[in-house]
Amino acid sequence: MGDRTVITTQVAIMGAGPAGLMLSHLLAQAGIESTVVEIRSRADISATIRAGILEAGSVDLLVGSGIDNVLRNGHEHEGTEFRVNGESHRIDFKDLVGQSVWLYPQNDVFDDLSARREADGGDVRYSCSDVSTADLTGQPKVFFTDSDGAQFELRAQILVGADGSRSHCRFQIPENERTWYFNEYPFAWFGILTEAPRSADELIYANSEHGFALISQRTDTVQRMYFQCDPKTNAADWTDEQIWEQLRARVNGNGFELKEGPVIDKMVLPFRSFVNAPMRYGNLFLAGDAAHTVPPTGAKGLNLALHDVKLLFEGLDSFFSTGSSALVDSYSDRALDRVWKAQNFSYWMTTLLHTVPTEENHAFFRARQLGELRSLLESEHGRAYIAECYTGWQGK
């Protein structure tokens, strides 16, 4: 390995996305040392634009730990709207389950956490290369080269893999020690950013014979929108007019019209469901997208990551303060309990709202889907089920 500078810490964290930084932040508040190793630059992570619906529990975790910009800069949503063939049905989260969600982009969560770790003197190493790990069942080690070309060996008692959907850590678990659950979907999302005023105060989930669309917000002047497309679609082939034509067909109607503007960014987002179980191997613990990914329909990805971190922090805090491993030993089972609930909700929302292009009996599928939507939206219990799942099973 050559001449490497040895760093010793209590918890080594691979990945400086929101999950890794949130864990590092919580550990620091409890007096537990950590070092975070990240292959991307801070600027690259900050520029990664992702959705941003935070459950009430995620907001509580952030605000309770002193990260409270979401309260100043986020937008509280007390409900959401389902549009079915142009007809609106509002699901009132506050009225049905007493909870809200917050619109606050994931890169803003990252910016808040990275600024706080910097202000607190946290050891976060961005732009690392030649990263590898060893001794996961003993004293874990992370080998890396920093942005200045210096080589390091990081030794820790615990290694946390919070290194995203392309996780290095996940692949270090022997095949006979884990199970991978996987589902790929026959459609993708065509996503845009547009310079336009808000079309609505809350998110709109639209189901139509032309396919699914989601109307979200970003700022007062920039909006995020998606529509269902083929995974092989090339975003560069589409003109603004073709994009708006698709969105209008899926959302407009009964006096409602989208507010349109220039398209300033466009991309195609294929999605899948994935779970790595268990979320632990020896002294390696996985959190967030390293352990599981969900289709974006249910807005669960970032929220699951933050919930993982909350549970893992509780276990590590107990371990380092009392010497007992009981709580950290239960981490994987406790985390997976919620992961599978979120997988079910995300899969269900996806199949509920999207048109399946490969369905042989399309007429039956479409009529059955509309029957399911009516059953849910015309029932207070049905709307309450959506509201409870969407806002994050508070207290459960």
C-alpha positions in Angstrom: 0.0 0.0 0.0 3.1 2.3 0.1 3.5 5.0 2.7 0.1 5.9 4.0 -0.8 8.2 6.8 -2.9 6.3 9.4 -6.1 7.9 10.7 -7.9 6.4 13.6 -11.6 7.1 14.3 -14.6 5.5 15.9 -16.9 5.4 12.8 -15.7 5.6 9.2 -18.4 6.7 6.8 -18.3 6.0 3.1 -20.4 8.6 1.2 -21.0 12.3 1.9 -24.5 12.5 0.6 -27.3 13.5 3.0 -27.3 10.1 4.8 -23.5 10.1 5.5 -23.4 13.7 6.5 -26.5 13.4 8.7 -25.0 10.4 10.5 -21.7 12.2 11.0 -23.5 15.3 12.3 -25.6 13.2 14.8 -22.5 11.3 16.0 -20.6 14.6 16.5 -23.4 15.9 18.7 -23.1 12.7 20.8 -19.3 13.1 21.1 -18.5 10.2 18.8 -15.7 10.7 16.2 -16.2 10.0 12.6 -14.4 10.5 9.3 -16.4 10.7 6.0 -14.8 9.6 2.7 -16.4 10.7 -0.6 -15.3 10.2 -4.2 -17.3 13.1 -5.6 -16.6 16.7 -5.1 -18.7 18.9 -2.9 -19.8 20.9 -5.9 -20.8 17.8 -7.9 -23.1 16.6 -5.0 -24.6 20.0 -4.6 -25.4 20.2 -8.3 -27.1 16.8 -8.3 -30.8 17.8 -8.6 -33.2 15.4 -7.0 -36.8 15.5 -5.8 -37.4 16.9 -2.4 -40.4 15.8 -0.4 -39.6 15.4 3.3 -41.8 13.4 5.6 -42.7 15.0 9.0 -40.2 12.6 10.7 -37.4 13.7 8.4 -38.1 17.3 9.2 -38.2 16.5 12.9 -34.8 14.8 12.6 -33.2 17.7 10.8 -34.7 20.4 13.0 -34.2 18.5 16.2 -30.5 18.3 15.4 -30.2 22.1 14.7 -30.5 21.9 10.9 -33.6 24.1 10.5 -33.3 25.9 7.1 -36.2 23.7 5.9 -38.5 25.7 8.2 -37.4 29.0 6.6 -36.9 28.0 3.0 -39.1 24.9 2.5 -42.8 24.8 1.7 -45.2 22.9 3.9 -47.7 20.8 2.0 -50.8 19.8 3.9 -52.0 17.6 1.1 -51.6 16.5 -2.5 -53.8 16.2 -5.6 -54.6 13.2 -7.7 -55.9 14.1 -11.2 -57.7 11.2 -12.9 -58.6 11.9 -16.6 -58.5 15.6 -15.8 -60.6 15.5 -12.6 -59.1 16.6 -9.3 -59.2 14.7 -6.0 -57.4 16.3 -3.1 -55.9 14.2 -0.4 -55.8 16.3 2.8 -52.9 14.9 4.9 -53.6 17.2 7.8 -57.3 16.4 8.0 -56.8 12.6 7.4 -53.8 11.8 9.5 -52.7 15.1 11.2 -49.4 15.4 9.3 -47.8 17.4 6.6 -44.8 16.9 4.2 -42.3 19.6 3.2 -41.1 20.5 -0.3 -37.3 21.0 0.2 -34.9 19.7 -2.5 -32.4 17.0 -1.6 -29.4 19.2 -2.7 -30.6 21.9 -0.2 -30.5 19.2 2.5 -27.0 18.3 1.4 -25.9 22.0 1.4 -27.3 22.5 4.9 -25.5 19.4 6.3 -22.2 20.0 4.5 -22.1 23.6 5.7 -22.8 22.5 9.3 -20.2 19.8 9.2 -17.7 22.3 7.9 -18.7 24.9 10.6 -18.4 22.2 13.3 -14.9 21.1 12.1 -16.2 17.7 10.9 -13.7 15.5 9.1 -15.2 15.2 5.6 -12.9 14.2 2.7 -14.4 15.0 -0.7 -12.9 14.1 -4.1 -11.1 11.0 -2.9 -9.9 8.3 -5.3 -8.4 4.8 -5.2 -10.9 3.9 -2.4 -11.0 0.4 -1.0 -12.0 -1.4 2.2 -10.7 -4.3 4.3 -11.2 -6.3 7.5 -15.0 -5.7 7.6 -15.5 -8.4 10.2 -12.7 -7.1 12.4 -11.4 -3.5 12.6 -12.6 -2.0 9.3 -10.1 -0.1 7.2 -10.7 2.3 4.4 -7.7 3.1 2.0 -8.0 6.2 -0.1 -6.1 9.0 -1.8 -7.3 12.5 -1.0 -7.8 15.4 -3.5 -4.2 16.5 -2.9 -2.8 13.1 -3.8 -1.9 12.1 -0.2 -2.6 8.4 0.7 -4.4 7.4 3.9 -5.4 4.3 5.8 -8.5 5.0 7.9 -9.0 2.6 10.8 -12.3 2.5 12.6 -14.4 0.3 14.9 -17.5 0.7 12.6 -17.7 1.2 8.9 -20.9 2.7 7.5 -21.6 2.3 3.8 -23.8 5.3 2.9 -22.2 5.5 -0.6 -25.4 5.6 -2.8 -26.9 3.4 -5.4 -23.5 2.6 -7.0 -22.2 1.5 -3.6 -18.7 0.1 -3.2 -19.5 -1.2 0.3 -22.5 -3.3 -0.8 -20.3 -5.3 -3.1 -17.8 -6.1 -0.3 -20.4 -8.4 1.3 -19.9 -12.0 0.3 -22.7 -13.3 -1.9 -23.5 -16.1 0.6 -24.0 -13.5 3.3 -26.7 -11.4 1.6 -29.8 -11.5 -0.6 -30.6 -9.0 -3.4 -34.2 -8.3 -4.2 -34.7 -6.5 -7.5 -37.5 -5.3 -9.8 -37.1 -3.2 -13.0 -40.0 -1.2 -14.4 -41.1 -1.1 -18.1 -41.1 2.7 -18.1 -39.1 5.7 -17.0 -39.7 9.4 -16.2 -39.0 12.2 -18.6 -38.1 15.0 -16.2 -37.8 18.7 -16.9 -37.0 22.0 -15.1 -39.0 24.9 -16.6 -38.8 28.6 -16.0 -42.5 29.1 -15.2 -44.7 30.2 -12.2 -46.2 27.5 -10.0 -49.1 25.6 -11.6 -50.4 24.6 -8.2 -49.5 25.0 -4.5 -49.1 21.3 -3.9 -47.9 18.3 -6.0 -50.2 16.9 -8.7 -50.1 13.2 -9.4 -51.9 12.7 -12.8 -53.3 9.5 -14.2 -54.6 9.6 -17.7 -55.1 7.3 -20.7 -51.9 9.0 -22.1 -49.8 7.9 -19.1 -48.6 9.3 -15.8 -47.4 12.8 -15.0 -46.2 14.5 -11.8 -46.3 18.3 -11.4 -43.9 19.4 -8.7 -42.4 22.8 -7.7 -38.9 24.0 -7.1 -39.0 27.8 -6.5 -41.4 30.6 -7.3 -40.0 30.8 -10.8 -38.6 27.3 -11.6 -40.8 24.2 -11.6 -40.0 20.5 -11.9 -42.3 18.2 -13.9 -42.2 14.6 -15.1 -44.1 12.4 -17.4 -44.0 8.7 -18.1 -41.9 7.6 -21.1 -40.1 4.6 -22.5 -36.8 3.9 -20.8 -35.0 4.1 -24.2 -36.2 7.7 -24.7 -33.4 10.1 -25.6 -34.2 13.5 -23.9 -32.2 15.4 -26.5 -34.5 14.4 -29.3 -37.5 16.2 -27.7 -38.4 19.8 -28.4 -40.1 22.0 -25.8 -43.4 21.9 -27.7 -43.4 18.1 -27.8 -42.8 18.0 -24.1 -45.6 20.4 -23.3 -47.9 18.5 -25.6 -47.4 15.4 -23.5 -47.8 17.2 -20.2 -51.0 19.0 -21.4 -52.6 15.8 -22.5 -52.0 14.1 -19.2 -52.8 17.0 -16.8 -54.9 19.8 -18.3 -58.7 19.7 -18.2 -61.9 20.9 -16.5 -60.6 24.5 -16.3 -57.1 23.6 -15.2 -54.1 24.5 -17.4 -50.4 24.1 -16.7 -48.3 27.3 -16.5 -45.7 26.8 -19.2 -42.3 28.3 -19.9 -38.9 27.5 -21.4 -37.4 24.1 -20.6 -34.0 24.7 -19.0 -33.1 21.1 -18.2 -34.4 17.7 -19.3 -33.4 14.1 -18.5 -34.8 10.5 -18.6 -34.9 8.7 -15.3 -35.3 4.9 -15.4 -36.2 3.5 -12.0 -36.2 0.2 -10.1 -36.8 -1.4 -6.8 -33.8 -2.9 -4.9 -33.1 -4.2 -1.4 -29.9 -5.6 0.0 -30.7 -7.8 3.1 -29.4 -7.9 5.7 -28.1 -4.3 5.9 -25.1 -5.4 8.0 -22.1 -7.6 7.5 -19.7 -7.9 10.4 -18.8 -4.3 11.4 -20.1 -2.9 8.1 -23.6 -1.3 8.2 -25.4 -0.1 5.0 -27.7 3.0 5.0 -29.7 4.7 2.3 -29.4 4.0 -1.4 -26.5 1.7 -0.7 -29.0 -0.8 0.8 -32.2 0.0 -1.1 -33.6 2.0 -3.9 -37.3 2.8 -4.7 -39.1 4.2 -7.7 -39.6 7.9 -7.0 -43.4 7.8 -7.2 -43.8 7.6 -3.5 -41.1 10.1 -2.5 -39.5 7.7 -0.2 -35.8 7.5 -1.2 -34.3 10.4 0.9 -36.8 9.7 3.7 -35.8 6.1 4.0 -32.1 7.1 4.1 -32.7 9.6 6.9 -34.7 7.0 8.8 -31.9 4.4 8.4 -29.5 7.0 9.9 -31.8 7.8 12.8 -31.9 4.0 13.7 -28.2 3.5 13.1 -27.3 6.5 15.2 -29.4 5.2 18.1 -27.6 1.9 18.0 -24.1 3.4 17.7 -24.8 5.9 20.4 -25.9 3.1 22.7 -22.9 1.0 21.7 -20.3 3.7 22.3 -21.9 5.0 25.5 -22.7 1.7 27.3 -20.7 -1.0 25.5 -23.9 -2.9 24.7 -24.4 -4.0 21.1 -28.1 -5.0 21.5 -29.6 -1.9 19.8 -27.0 -1.8 16.9 -27.5 -5.6 16.4 -31.2 -5.0 15.8 -30.5 -2.2 13.2 -31.0 -4.2 10.1 -34.3 -5.8 11.1 -35.7 -2.5 12.4 -34.6 -0.7 9.2 -35.9 -3.4 6.8 -39.3 -3.3 8.5 -39.8 0.2 7.2 -37.9 -0.4 3.9 -40.3 -3.1 2.9 -43.3 -0.9 3.8 -41.9 1.8 1.6 -41.1 -0.6 -1.2 -44.7 -1.8 -1.1 -46.1 1.8 -1.1 -43.7 2.9 -3.9 -44.5 -0.1 -6.1 -48.2 0.3 -5.4 -48.2 4.0 -6.2 -46.3 3.3 -9.4 -48.6 0.6 -10.6 -51.7 2.6 -9.5 -50.7 5.7 -11.5 -48.7 4.5 -14.5 -50.0 3.0 -17.8 -48.2 -0.3 -18.3 -47.2 -0.4 -22.0 -46.6 -4.2 -22.1 -50.1 -5.1 -20.7 -51.6 -7.5 -23.2 -55.2 -6.9 -22.1 -54.9 -3.1 -22.0 -58.6 -2.3 -22.0 -59.1 -4.5 -18.9 -56.1 -3.2 -17.1 -57.1 0.4 -17.7 -60.7 -0.1 -16.6 -59.5 -2.0 -13.5 -57.0 0.7 -12.6 -59.7 3.4 -12.8 -61.9 1.2 -10.5 -59.1 1.0 -8.0 -58.6 4.8 -8.1 -62.3 5.4 -7.6 -62.3 2.9 -4.7 -59.5 4.8 -3.0 -60.4 8.4 -3.8 -64.1 8.1 -3.0 -63.3 6.5 0.4 -62.1 8.4 3.5 -60.3 5.3 4.5 -58.7 4.9 1.1 -57.5 8.5 1.1 -56.3 8.1 4.7 -54.2 5.1 3.7 -52.5 7.1 1.0 -52.0 10.0 3.5 -50.5 7.7 6.2 -48.1 6.1 3.9 -47.1 9.3 2.1 -46.4 11.2 5.3 -44.4 8.4 6.7 -46.2 6.2 9.2 -45.7 8.6 12.1 -45.1 6.8 15.4 -44.7 3.5 13.6 
